[in-house]
Amino acid sequence: MDSSSVSCPSWLVDRITNSGGTISFHQFMDWSLNDPEFGFYANGQASIGKK
């Protein structure tokens, strides 16, 4: 994959950089889904259920 075409949010880039530049897939998913400010479940955009 050409990394120049991949977009990563700056908050996530900062976290990865501060963690030494490499993180596990588990850590990536945990931050992406569960971060209290930016995570998918916390940001108010998740719509789970019939609606």
C-alpha positions in Angstrom: 0.0 0.0 0.0 1.2 3.5 -0.8 1.3 5.3 2.5 1.0 8.7 0.7 -2.7 7.9 -0.1 -3.6 6.9 3.5 -5.1 9.5 5.8 -4.7 9.2 9.5 -6.1 11.7 12.0 -3.5 13.9 13.6 -4.4 12.8 17.2 -3.7 9.2 16.2 -0.5 10.1 14.5 0.6 11.8 17.7 -0.3 8.8 19.8 1.6 6.4 17.5 4.6 8.7 17.4 4.6 9.1 21.2 4.5 5.3 21.5 7.7 4.9 19.6 6.3 4.8 16.1 4.9 1.3 16.1 1.8 -0.1 17.8 -0.1 -3.4 17.7 -3.3 -3.8 15.8 -5.0 -4.3 19.1 -3.8 -0.9 20.4 -4.8 0.8 17.1 -8.3 -0.6 17.4 -8.6 0.2 21.1 -7.7 3.8 20.5 -9.8 4.1 17.3 -12.9 2.7 18.9 -12.7 3.6 22.6 -10.8 6.8 23.0 -13.0 9.1 25.2 -12.6 12.1 23.0 -11.9 10.8 19.5 -13.0 7.2 19.5 -15.8 6.0 17.2 -18.1 5.0 20.2 -17.4 8.3 22.1 -17.7 10.9 19.3 -21.5 10.6 18.9 -21.4 9.4 15.3 -22.0 5.7 16.0 -25.6 4.6 15.3 -26.3 1.2 16.6 -29.7 -0.4 16.4 -32.8 -0.1 14.1 -32.2 3.6 13.3 
